[in-house]
Amino acid sequence: MAQALDDLIALLELEPLEVNMFRGLSPDEDRQRVFGGQVAGQALIAAGRTVEPDRIVHSLHAYFLRPGDPRVPIIYQADRIRDGRSFTTRRVVAIQHGQAIFNLQASFQVDEPGPEHQYEMPDATPPEELPTFLERVAAFKDRFSPEMWAWLERERPIESRSVEAPRWIDPEPRAAEQHVWIKANGQLPDDPLLHACVVAYASDLTLLDTAVMPHQISYTDESFQVASLDHAMWFHRPFRADDWLLYHQKSPSAHGARGLAEGFIYSRDGRLCVTVMQEGLMRPVSRS
């Protein structure tokens, strides 16, 4: 297992403080705010640690309320909203400096049979035929400062291979759609909650990029403020986050300084495993 994946697993192993209360840390990185996928994954762990193991997460709905401070721990307060015969509902609030920074509601369900259908998996170049992340960026090394290049070439907990050129390489306006293969950079334990949390973490890495693709907003563009506002996921079928998953991402709309993006995560054999929705801020910044 890659050290970066070990570090991610450790990041998701929250410290119990009291009944229904946990503490999470942020990685020792030079970030201005906590990565949204981190707080979503940690909050889901906090919810899942209060649920019977026979109940698997099937949905989550979350709001990013304030930027997280990576220098101090995050306190997660879980509320046991309901324990039914088939469904369990939990609410988790992430707190820093006495204020809520993130709110999550998650629902868990026992395994039940029922009718099935799904969107078909789109055609995409297999991951083995695509360049790795580092192979993709190597040709553009001269675009980046030494500090940025050191950050780009670091070991990552999630391996990703883009079918199309990523937005930060090619910011020219294009259709609001992309396909990215993702998987954990190593083998994970069998805990289904951990696999769901790793995919929750990975789902926030590229989704909002899809909403800015038609508008020529690059990652260095300081004339726009881009940030996640909310995040929702539905877990349809079992999967392993350490196997390749195709993340098909589209943006149906942008308006009112907000962009909406949707994602569909498929297993290699074509099963639709997860649906993701996210709305993000795309606010022009006044220079007056």
PEBELQUI-V31170 format. One record per residue. N is the residue number from 1. RES is the residue in one small letter. PHI is phi as a letter, one per 30 degrees, with the letter a starting at -180 (NA if undefined). PSI is psi as a letter, one per 40 degrees, with the letter a starting at -180 (999 if undefined). OMEGA is omega in radians with two decimals (999 if undefined). Layout:
BEGIN
N	RES	PHI	PSI	OMEGA
N	RES	PHI	PSI	OMEGA
END
This chain:
BEGIN
1	m	NA	h	3.11
2	a	d	i	3.13
3	q	e	d	-3.14
4	a	d	d	3.10
5	l	d	d	3.01
6	d	e	d	-3.13
7	d	d	d	3.11
8	l	d	d	3.10
9	i	d	d	3.09
10	a	d	d	3.12
11	l	d	d	-3.11
12	l	d	e	3.10
13	e	d	g	-3.05
14	l	d	i	3.09
15	e	d	h	3.07
16	p	d	h	3.11
17	l	c	d	-3.08
18	e	a	i	3.08
19	v	e	h	3.09
20	n	i	e	-3.11
21	m	b	h	-3.04
22	f	b	i	3.08
23	r	b	h	3.10
24	g	b	i	3.13
25	l	c	i	3.04
26	s	c	i	3.12
27	p	d	i	3.14
28	d	d	g	-3.13
29	e	b	i	3.14
30	d	d	g	3.13
31	r	c	i	3.08
32	q	d	d	3.14
33	r	b	i	-3.13
34	v	d	h	3.08
35	f	d	h	-3.07
36	g	e	d	3.13
37	g	d	d	3.10
38	q	d	d	-3.09
39	v	d	d	3.08
40	a	d	d	3.12
41	g	d	d	3.12
42	q	d	d	3.12
43	a	d	d	3.11
44	l	d	d	3.04
45	i	d	d	3.14
46	a	e	d	3.10
47	a	d	d	-3.07
48	g	d	d	-3.14
49	r	d	e	3.09
50	t	c	e	-3.03
51	v	c	i	3.08
52	e	d	i	-3.02
53	p	d	e	3.13
54	d	d	e	-3.13
55	r	c	h	-3.04
56	i	c	i	3.12
57	v	d	h	3.08
58	h	c	e	3.07
59	s	a	i	2.99
60	l	b	i	3.10
61	h	b	h	-3.00
62	a	b	i	3.06
63	y	b	h	3.00
64	f	d	h	-3.00
65	l	c	d	3.13
66	r	b	i	3.05
67	p	d	h	3.09
68	g	d	i	3.12
69	d	c	h	-3.08
70	p	d	e	-3.07
71	r	d	e	-3.07
72	v	b	i	3.11
73	p	d	i	3.04
74	i	c	h	3.08
75	i	c	h	3.14
76	y	c	h	3.13
77	q	c	h	-3.13
78	a	c	h	3.06
79	d	c	h	3.13
80	r	d	g	-3.01
81	i	d	d	-3.08
82	r	a	h	2.98
83	d	b	g	3.14
84	g	c	a	-3.13
85	r	d	d	-3.13
86	s	c	d	-3.03
87	f	b	i	3.05
88	t	b	h	-3.11
89	t	c	h	3.11
90	r	b	i	3.00
91	r	b	h	-3.14
92	v	b	h	3.05
93	v	c	h	3.06
94	a	c	h	-3.00
95	i	b	h	2.97
96	q	b	i	3.11
97	h	h	f	3.09
98	g	i	e	-3.11
99	q	b	i	3.07
100	a	d	h	3.08
101	i	c	e	-3.02
102	f	a	i	3.12
103	n	b	h	-3.12
104	l	b	h	2.96
105	q	b	h	-3.08
106	a	b	i	3.12
107	s	b	h	-3.11
108	f	b	i	-3.06
109	q	b	i	2.97
110	v	d	i	-3.13
111	d	d	h	-3.13
112	e	b	i	3.06
113	p	d	i	3.11
114	g	l	i	3.12
115	p	d	i	-3.08
116	e	b	i	2.87
117	h	a	i	-3.12
118	q	a	i	2.91
119	y	d	i	3.07
120	e	d	i	3.11
121	m	d	h	3.10
122	p	d	i	3.04
123	d	d	h	3.12
124	a	a	i	3.07
125	t	e	h	3.14
126	p	d	i	-3.08
127	p	d	d	-3.12
128	e	d	d	-3.12
129	e	c	e	-3.10
130	l	c	i	3.08
131	p	d	i	3.01
132	t	d	i	3.12
133	f	e	d	-3.11
134	l	d	d	3.09
135	e	d	d	3.14
136	r	d	d	-3.04
137	v	d	e	-3.04
138	a	e	d	-3.12
139	a	d	e	-3.09
140	f	c	e	-3.05
141	k	e	d	-3.10
142	d	d	e	3.09
143	r	d	e	-2.94
144	f	c	i	3.02
145	s	d	i	3.08
146	p	e	d	3.14
147	e	d	d	3.12
148	m	d	d	3.14
149	w	d	d	3.09
150	a	d	d	3.11
151	w	d	d	-3.11
152	l	d	d	-3.04
153	e	d	e	3.11
154	r	d	i	3.07
155	e	d	h	-3.05
156	r	b	i	3.12
157	p	d	d	3.13
158	i	c	h	3.03
159	e	d	h	-3.12
160	s	b	i	3.09
161	r	b	h	-3.08
162	s	d	h	3.06
163	v	d	d	3.08
164	e	c	i	3.08
165	a	d	h	3.14
166	p	d	i	-3.10
167	r	e	d	-3.05
168	w	d	e	3.00
169	i	c	d	-3.11
170	d	b	g	-3.10
171	p	d	e	-3.13
172	e	e	i	-3.13
173	p	e	h	3.13
174	r	a	i	3.13
175	a	d	i	-3.09
176	a	d	g	-3.10
177	e	a	i	3.06
178	q	a	i	3.12
179	h	b	h	-3.12
180	v	b	h	3.01
181	w	d	h	-3.13
182	i	b	i	2.96
183	k	a	i	3.04
184	a	d	i	-3.09
185	n	d	g	-3.08
186	g	k	a	-3.12
187	q	c	h	-3.12
188	l	c	i	2.93
189	p	e	i	-3.01
190	d	d	e	-3.09
191	d	e	h	-3.12
192	p	d	d	3.12
193	l	d	d	3.12
194	l	d	d	3.11
195	h	d	d	3.09
196	a	d	d	-3.13
197	c	d	d	3.10
198	v	d	d	3.10
199	v	d	d	3.05
200	a	d	d	3.08
201	y	d	d	-3.07
202	a	d	d	-3.05
203	s	d	e	-3.11
204	d	c	e	-3.03
205	l	d	d	-2.99
206	t	b	e	-2.94
207	l	d	d	-3.09
208	l	d	d	3.05
209	d	e	d	-3.08
210	t	d	d	-3.09
211	a	d	d	-3.13
212	v	c	e	-3.07
213	m	e	d	-3.13
214	p	d	e	-2.91
215	h	c	e	3.09
216	q	h	f	3.05
217	i	c	h	-3.10
218	s	d	i	-3.14
219	y	d	e	3.13
220	t	c	e	-3.04
221	d	d	h	-3.11
222	e	d	e	3.10
223	s	d	e	3.08
224	f	b	i	2.97
225	q	c	h	-3.10
226	v	c	h	-3.11
227	a	a	i	3.10
228	s	d	h	3.06
229	l	c	d	3.11
230	d	b	i	-3.06
231	h	a	h	3.11
232	a	b	i	-3.14
233	m	b	i	3.02
234	w	b	h	-3.11
235	f	c	h	-2.99
236	h	c	d	-2.99
237	r	b	i	3.13
238	p	d	i	3.12
239	f	a	i	2.99
240	r	c	h	-3.14
241	a	d	e	3.09
242	d	c	e	2.93
243	d	c	i	3.13
244	w	d	h	3.09
245	l	b	h	3.11
246	l	c	h	-3.13
247	y	c	g	3.12
248	h	c	h	-2.99
249	q	b	h	-3.13
250	k	b	i	3.05
251	s	b	h	-3.09
252	p	d	e	-3.02
253	s	a	i	2.90
254	a	b	h	-3.12
255	h	a	i	3.05
256	g	i	f	-3.10
257	a	i	f	3.10
258	r	b	i	3.04
259	g	b	h	3.14
260	l	c	h	3.11
261	a	b	i	3.10
262	e	b	i	-3.13
263	g	b	i	3.12
264	f	b	h	-3.04
265	i	c	h	-3.06
266	y	c	i	2.97
267	s	d	i	-3.12
268	r	e	d	-3.11
269	d	d	e	2.98
270	g	j	e	3.13
271	r	d	h	3.04
272	l	d	h	-3.01
273	c	c	d	-3.03
274	v	b	i	2.95
275	t	c	h	-3.08
276	v	b	i	3.00
277	m	b	i	3.11
278	q	b	h	2.99
279	e	c	h	-3.10
280	g	b	i	3.06
281	l	d	h	3.05
282	m	b	g	-2.94
283	r	c	h	3.01
284	p	d	h	-3.11
285	v	c	h	3.12
286	s	d	h	3.13
287	r	c	e	-3.12
288	s	d	999	999
END
